[in-house]
């Protein structure tokens, strides 16, 4: 696989300087700017059904590279500080709910969403700590290894300067326990908080 990204090294150097200064409460030419942009924002722009992203690991990898190219070339932010594309499996915000047993259907053009498996407060006590390979936790690990092999065979350049693709560290996502609880129980979780706060 080969990818050419239209993005100058000078812009990367400016981003690197901004990020380095901000890390020490300093200031370069301005503060660094970053947005929470994910592939779900890009797929409608690219005319791709969102569900295609989750079809298989090869498609997942190729579409993520296309998404990163689009983001770098079209979104004005301090996203890229070196000629390196960091990539990894992306399963929206359902990794943890899936590991705890929630079913996650893959719709055509909607965000992944877990189907509740906790239907009463008593069900919460029956949830056990999942195994490390449960649900999308396991799929993420398997896809990470497969994507690492794909990355090793990918050529990438930035304005003609060779770069590389590297694997981002594995993560269980940024959602907190409250969000995972709502994924597992649905909106009823809010009522349970009011009616049975101790539990």
C-alpha positions, 0 to 999 in steps of 0.5 A: 500500500502506498499513500502520498500526503500533501502536507509540508514538513515546515508545518510539522515543525511548527506543530512540534514547537507549539506542542513542546512549548505547551507541554511546559506551559510555554508559548510558541507562535500560538497555542496548539489547536486540536479537534476530537475528530474521528472517522465517523465524521469523515465517512459521509464526506468520503461517501463511504458507509460507516459500517464499511470501516468494521468489515474486516481488518484490511478494509479497516486499515486502508480506510483509516489511512484515507481518513488520516490523509483527509484529516491532515490535508483538510482540517487546520489543526496541530495534529501532525508533528512528524512524518509519522502516521500513528494508527490503531484499531478504532471501535468508537466508544463501545470497547468496554460495553462489548467486553462486558457482554453488550451486543454491538451491531454494526449499522450502515451509517450510524455510530456503533452503539451497545445494546443494553444487557443490564435490565434491572439494578440487580443485574449489575451485581451479576456482571463479572470482570471480563477476560482480556480477550472478551468482546471488542477487547479481543478483537482490538488486540487481534486487529492491532497485530494484523495492522502492524503487519500491514503497516510494515508494508505501507509506504507513506510520503509527505510532500515527497519526503518519506515517512512511516506508519507506526502502531499507536498503543492499545487503549480501552478508550476514553469513556469513563465508568458512568458512560459504560454503565449507560451503555450497559443499562440504557437510559434507565441507569439515570432513573436507578441513580435517583431511585436506588442511589446506594446500589 
